[in-house]
């Protein structure tokens, strides 16, 4: 039963005959997990909370960065460096205290996916990489959970609903993850500020439709929107029954984490002026460092396997050497050990 306060709060929604009081009660009883609290996650979370979803889970191991603020509208400059899920929880509870918010300040992986997803009715994927999309898809297939998937790139967005009422899965659309070099490097991808709001709102809309049983769900349909021309297209795809027989999960390497970002000297200075958590590392030998350096720690590449423990994997790292060759190797070692933001100084100290 909805309280009088809830009836007033949701009156513009319950007055719709397709939803009504019964539909609103269905929303209040639903449990939805949102993976990723970034560009897509922000509008997804805001609209699902406002609509009155009873329980919402937020899963993201990232913290707020100044580069997020152009499109991730839940966050402000005052929250830079704080956990995204914890900031989001506070903002969402202020928006609608009737909603239960569960927070998971970790990234999804093969070890935690099944246990967390099993607690929810619907999963919404707001991640930004292929590795997570395939992992979440496979977990939802194993647990028979519907999945709302969204993706954004520059001015174009995509939405589809997967594994809904025995419908097709992500692997029916894209059988295997792209290989290295087949998709753009994360450092080269930009996105217009409004696009995540458009796509995330559509994802939230699909969730509401599924819970209340209204409308035509995007199952077996791949919606593509070009915001420059405002043209939209829907491509149809069918279930391949072989993609339903997934027995186990495996972590897929993230292509964006196999290549370090390359920056020039001016970008390095700008980053260090804007962010206080930058870790600057000279990977040359001590005698080279003493002759001249840009500052920061001196961790020679020859000792990098043991000494890199001095670095914090959660904060950005800029590595440099004489020409960029040794630092490129050091960056690769850091990425392989789970460092998320690693920058290699182009041309090094002797540029």
C-alpha positions in Angstrom: 0.0 0.0 0.0 1.2 3.5 -0.9 1.2 6.0 1.9 -0.5 9.4 1.4 2.8 11.0 0.9 3.8 8.5 -1.7 0.5 8.9 -3.5 1.1 12.6 -3.7 4.7 12.2 -4.7 3.9 9.8 -7.6 0.6 11.3 -8.6 1.8 12.4 -12.1 2.8 8.8 -12.7 -0.1 7.0 -11.1 -2.6 9.2 -13.0 -1.4 7.4 -16.1 -3.9 4.5 -16.7 -1.1 2.3 -18.0 0.6 2.5 -14.6 -1.9 3.5 -11.9 -1.5 2.6 -8.2 -0.9 -1.0 -9.0 2.0 -0.2 -11.3 3.5 2.1 -8.7 3.3 -0.6 -6.1 5.1 -2.9 -8.6 7.9 -0.3 -8.9 8.1 -0.1 -5.1 8.5 -3.9 -4.8 11.2 -4.1 -7.5 14.9 -4.4 -6.9 17.2 -3.0 -9.6 21.0 -3.2 -9.7 22.9 -0.4 -11.6 26.4 -1.2 -12.6 28.5 1.9 -13.1 27.8 5.3 -11.5 29.3 7.4 -14.3 27.9 9.1 -17.3 25.1 6.6 -17.9 24.7 5.6 -14.3 23.9 9.1 -13.1 20.7 9.6 -15.1 19.7 6.0 -14.7 20.0 6.3 -10.9 18.3 9.7 -10.7 15.2 8.7 -12.7 14.8 5.2 -11.2 15.0 6.8 -7.7 12.5 9.6 -8.6 10.2 7.0 -10.2 10.0 5.1 -6.9 11.9 1.9 -7.5 11.9 0.2 -4.0 15.5 -1.0 -3.9 18.4 0.2 -6.0 21.9 -1.2 -5.9 24.8 0.9 -7.1 28.1 -0.8 -8.0 31.2 1.1 -8.9 34.7 1.1 -7.5 35.7 4.5 -9.0 36.0 7.9 -7.3 34.9 11.3 -8.6 37.4 13.0 -10.9 37.3 16.6 -12.3 37.0 15.1 -15.8 33.7 13.4 -14.8 31.9 16.7 -14.1 31.2 17.5 -17.8 28.6 14.8 -18.0 28.2 13.0 -14.6 25.6 15.3 -13.1 25.3 13.8 -9.7 28.7 15.1 -8.7 30.3 18.5 -7.9 33.8 19.8 -7.5 33.5 19.4 -3.7 33.2 15.7 -4.1 36.4 15.1 -6.2 38.3 12.1 -4.8 35.3 10.7 -3.0 33.7 7.3 -3.8 31.0 7.7 -6.5 28.6 5.2 -5.0 28.7 6.9 -1.6 28.2 10.3 -3.0 25.4 9.0 -5.2 23.7 7.3 -2.2 23.6 10.6 -0.3 22.2 12.5 -3.3 19.6 9.9 -4.1 18.4 9.5 -0.5 17.9 13.3 -0.5 15.8 13.0 -3.7 13.6 10.2 -2.5 14.0 8.8 1.1 11.4 6.1 0.3 14.0 4.2 -1.8 16.4 1.7 -0.2 19.9 2.3 -1.6 22.5 -0.5 -1.5 26.1 0.5 -2.2 28.9 -1.7 -3.6 32.1 0.5 -3.8 33.9 -2.1 -5.9 34.2 -3.0 -9.6 32.3 -6.0 -10.8 34.4 -9.2 -11.5 33.9 -12.9 -11.9 34.3 -13.4 -8.1 31.5 -11.1 -7.0 29.1 -10.8 -9.9 26.8 -13.8 -9.2 26.4 -13.2 -5.5 25.4 -9.5 -6.0 23.3 -9.8 -9.2 21.3 -12.7 -7.6 19.8 -10.3 -5.1 18.1 -8.2 -7.9 15.2 -8.5 -10.4 16.7 -6.4 -13.2 20.3 -5.3 -14.0 21.2 -2.1 -15.8 24.6 -1.9 -17.3 26.1 1.7 -17.4 29.7 0.6 -17.7 32.1 2.0 -20.3 34.0 -1.1 -21.5 33.5 -4.3 -23.3 35.0 -6.5 -20.5 32.3 -5.5 -18.1 29.5 -5.8 -20.6 30.4 -9.4 -21.5 30.9 -10.3 -17.8 27.5 -8.8 -16.8 25.8 -10.4 -19.7 27.1 -13.8 -18.9 26.2 -13.5 -15.2 22.7 -12.4 -16.1 22.3 -15.4 -18.4 23.5 -17.8 -15.7 21.0 -16.3 -13.2 18.2 -15.6 -15.7 18.1 -11.9 -15.0 17.0 -9.3 -17.6 19.6 -6.8 -18.5 19.3 -3.3 -19.9 22.5 -2.4 -21.8 23.6 1.1 -22.9 26.6 2.5 -24.6 27.8 5.9 -25.8 30.5 7.0 -28.3 31.1 10.7 -29.3 27.6 11.7 -30.5 26.0 8.3 -30.8 24.2 6.1 -28.2 22.9 2.6 -28.2 20.3 0.8 -26.0 19.0 -2.8 -25.9 17.3 -5.1 -23.5 18.9 -8.5 -23.1 17.9 -11.9 -21.7 14.3 -10.7 -21.2 11.7 -13.5 -21.3 14.1 -15.9 -22.9 15.1 -13.2 -25.4 18.6 -12.8 -27.0 21.7 -12.0 -25.1 24.6 -9.6 -25.7 26.6 -12.5 -27.3 23.7 -12.9 -29.8 24.4 -9.3 -30.8 28.2 -9.3 -30.5 29.5 -12.9 -30.2 33.0 -12.2 -29.0 34.8 -9.2 -27.4 36.9 -7.1 -29.9 40.6 -7.8 -30.0 43.2 -5.2 -29.2 43.3 -2.6 -32.0 39.7 -3.3 -33.1 38.1 -0.7 -30.9 39.2 2.9 -30.2 41.7 3.6 -27.4 39.9 5.0 -24.3 42.2 8.0 -24.3 40.9 8.9 -27.8 37.2 8.7 -27.1 35.2 11.8 -26.3 31.5 12.3 -25.7 29.1 15.2 -25.8 27.9 16.2 -22.4 24.2 15.5 -23.1 24.5 12.1 -24.7 24.7 10.0 -21.4 21.6 11.8 -20.2 19.7 10.8 -23.3 20.8 7.2 -23.3 20.7 6.7 -19.5 17.1 8.0 -19.4 16.0 5.6 -22.1 17.6 2.8 -20.1 15.6 3.8 -17.0 12.5 4.0 -19.2 13.0 0.4 -20.3 13.3 -0.7 -16.6 10.0 1.0 -15.7 8.3 -0.6 -18.7 9.5 -4.1 -17.7 8.4 -3.8 -14.1 4.9 -2.4 -14.9 4.4 -4.6 -18.0 3.6 -1.7 -20.3 4.8 -0.8 -23.8 7.1 -2.6 -26.2 10.4 -3.6 -24.6 13.6 -3.3 -26.6 14.2 -7.0 -26.4 15.8 -8.3 -29.6 16.0 -4.7 -30.8 19.2 -2.6 -30.9 18.3 1.1 -30.8 20.9 3.5 -32.2 20.6 7.3 -31.9 22.8 9.9 -33.7 22.4 13.1 -31.7 24.0 15.2 -34.5 21.3 14.4 -37.0 18.7 13.2 -34.5 18.2 10.1 -36.7 17.4 6.9 -34.9 17.4 3.3 -36.1 16.3 0.0 -34.6 18.1 -3.2 -35.7 16.5 -6.5 -34.9 18.5 -9.5 -33.8 17.5 -13.0 -32.7 18.4 -15.5 -30.0 21.2 -17.9 -30.6 20.3 -20.7 -28.2 23.9 -21.7 -27.8 24.6 -18.4 -26.0 22.2 -19.4 -23.2 24.5 -22.3 -22.1 27.1 -20.4 -20.0 28.5 -22.4 -17.1 31.1 -20.1 -15.6 32.4 -16.6 -15.6 35.8 -15.4 -16.6 37.3 -11.9 -16.4 38.0 -10.5 -19.9 41.0 -8.1 -20.1 39.9 -4.5 -20.6 41.4 -3.2 -23.8 41.5 0.3 -22.3 43.7 -1.0 -19.6 46.3 -2.6 -21.9 47.5 0.7 -23.4 48.7 3.6 -21.3 47.7 7.1 -22.1 50.4 9.2 -23.8 50.7 12.8 -22.7 53.1 15.6 -23.6 54.9 17.9 -21.2 52.3 20.6 -21.2 49.5 18.1 -20.4 51.6 16.8 -17.5 52.0 20.2 -16.0 48.3 20.9 -16.4 47.3 17.7 -14.8 49.6 18.2 -11.9 48.3 21.7 -11.4 44.6 20.5 -11.4 44.9 17.3 -9.4 46.7 16.8 -6.1 46.8 13.0 -6.2 49.1 12.6 -9.2 52.0 10.3 -8.6 55.0 11.3 -10.7 57.6 8.6 -11.2 61.0 8.8 -12.9 62.0 5.2 -14.0 65.5 6.1 -15.0 68.5 5.0 -12.9 69.5 7.1 -9.8 72.5 8.8 -11.5 70.3 9.9 -14.4 67.8 11.3 -12.0 70.4 13.3 -10.1 71.6 15.0 -13.2 68.2 16.4 -13.9 64.5 15.5 -13.4 60.9 16.7 -13.3 60.5 15.8 -9.7 58.5 13.0 -8.2 59.8 9.6 -7.0 62.7 7.8 -8.6 61.8 4.1 -9.1 64.3 2.7 -11.6 62.8 0.3 -14.1 65.4 -2.3 -13.1 63.8 -2.3 -9.6 60.2 -1.7 -10.7 58.8 -5.2 -9.9 59.5 -4.8 -6.2 59.4 -1.0 -5.7 56.1 -0.3 -7.4 54.5 -1.2 -4.1 55.2 2.4 -3.1 52.5 3.5 -5.5 48.7 3.7 -4.9 46.8 1.9 -7.6 43.7 4.1 -7.0 45.5 7.3 -8.0 46.8 8.5 -11.4 50.5 7.8 -12.2 52.7 9.6 -14.6 55.8 7.8 -15.6 58.8 9.2 -17.5 62.3 8.3 -18.5 64.9 9.7 -21.0 63.0 9.1 -24.2 59.7 7.4 -23.4 60.8 3.8 -24.0 61.5 2.6 -20.5 58.5 4.4 -19.1 56.2 2.8 -21.7 57.3 -0.6 -20.3 56.8 0.6 -16.7 53.3 1.8 -17.6 52.4 -1.6 -19.0 53.6 -3.3 -15.8 51.4 -1.0 -13.8 48.4 -1.6 -16.0 48.8 -5.4 -15.7 48.8 -5.0 -11.9 45.4 -3.2 -11.9 46.4 0.5 -12.0 43.6 2.2 -13.8 45.1 5.6 -14.8 48.6 5.5 -16.1 50.2 8.2 -18.2 53.4 7.9 -20.2 55.3 11.1 -20.8 55.9 11.5 -24.6 59.6 11.8 -25.5 60.6 11.7 -21.9 62.9 14.0 -20.0 65.2 14.6 -23.0 62.4 15.9 -25.3 
